[in-house]
Amino acid sequence: MNEFQHRRRGLMLVMIGAVALVAAQPAAAHWPSPALVSVDVYDRTEGTSLVVYAKDGRRYIVGAPGHEYEVRIRNNTGERILAVTSVDGVNVVSGETASPEQSGYVIDAYGSVEIAGWRKSLERTAAFYFTDLGDSYAARTGRPGNVGVIGVAVFKENQPPITYRPYRDKVAADAPSARAESPAAAANAQSAPEQPNERERSDAAGSLASKLGTGHGRSESSYAQRVRFERASDSPAETVAVQYDRRENLVAMGVLPSPRYAQRVPDPFPGMRFAPDPR
């Protein structure tokens, strides 16, 4: 079994008008599924899905520095959807500062996708891993201001109405469309990331110095192909956000309870020992 077969069965991707599709293993979500998708963050180093904690209507997970992870998205509907996905405010496909109208992954009806890294080509990705802010891909490309969040904007597919016509008209209607992806759109998806000025960069880095980010890791095989997808609306039908950080930061924020200090029976004379030999 080759590397690609071992990791997943397949993946397809596009720019602007098209996107990527991945056949992935079923993923267990740790929070109530939204109407359209379930989102699960899987720690590849530990081999387990990360538990989600809720506070004030937001979702949080604990990231372990150095651990690789992937974002698993399951389509809960009977139709194809487009999932535009971002990490730290950066589009995972194009590397642009993330916006819902950009490229994403197309997921078949009741299918799922595993997104394990930044897409470098139709054959390779650079693995996601939790790391210090300064080592994050967002900070290294001058965009540290939104480090610590994973986002998924979901779009439904435009479904043309069913019409009944005489047979002589049906032949022409069934002819394949000649419309192709706009070269300008594809070029826009490949454009360089936006660069903030030096003051914005230093201010953001200073305020987020203790936060956890996502790095640009090892190169892996991950095959994709471009497909056509026509969105049913300009705005997402659903948006999912999952924030992540170090355990100690989430404790300080009140997302996680403070550690219990009385984990054993207390010793009233912890310093009582026999006299040691002199050195």
Phi, psi and omega in degrees: 000126182281175185300318182295315181296326181292323184277315182191164185280329181180164183205140178225142185220157175214171177254129176055283184277345180234169183207188185250144180240136180233133171266114187236169176288150177303141182240141179268124178269149183254010175221164180303132184292135172294174184298322187258318185224158167247139181238131181226136176255123187249123178280107184289332180289317180273339182073041181210153175283139182280134179292139180258132178248140182250139174206128178053040177079006180247159181248139183226148171228157178265124177259137178259118181308133179092345181278134172282151179213168175220155178258122180252127182238125178249131177277116181269007184250169179269014179228161176295148174227162174249126179247102176277117191244139179229152172228126181058032179077016181238132178296128185286344180269306189262342183080005178284159168301122197295140175210145186300335184280003184274186181293157178200201181246133176270130181241128180295166178305126180058020178264185180211164180224142175247116181253106188254001182184176177286129184283125180258335180193186177284358181238344188225152171226161174253120192300142170285139169208147179287135184205173176297155181308312185296336180266356182291152179298322180297315180292321182289344174253018173079023183226063184277357190293341182237027179294139176105020180214142175246131183231147176225119175255122188255131177239138172278159180268140178291125181252114179295144180294150178274124179235152179249123182231162174301154184304321183297333177276333185294327181300314180292323182293332182273358180295142181297146180286145179265359183291133181237168178296139180291127177303325180294322179295317179296320179295323179296322180294335181265003186293161182291147178298151178292142182244118177287165179285171187297324181294315177300320182295315182289323179296315182294318181296322180292322183282340184246021188300331184264358184283164177262142178231187180243126182273171177257095192266205186297151179281134180226155174287132177201101189273140183215163172214154182279137178227161181266137179214123178257118183287144179282343181208162177281334181256151179299143174285339181199145177229132180240135178229134177231120179267150179221155178191178176295154180301315183296327178290321179290329173294315180297329179280351181086007178287320177249149178290155177295147180300147176277129183269334181270075181267352180216170178291126182292145179258121182291339179229068185294341182264004183282115182219165172282156183293129180280162175290150179288156179280000000 
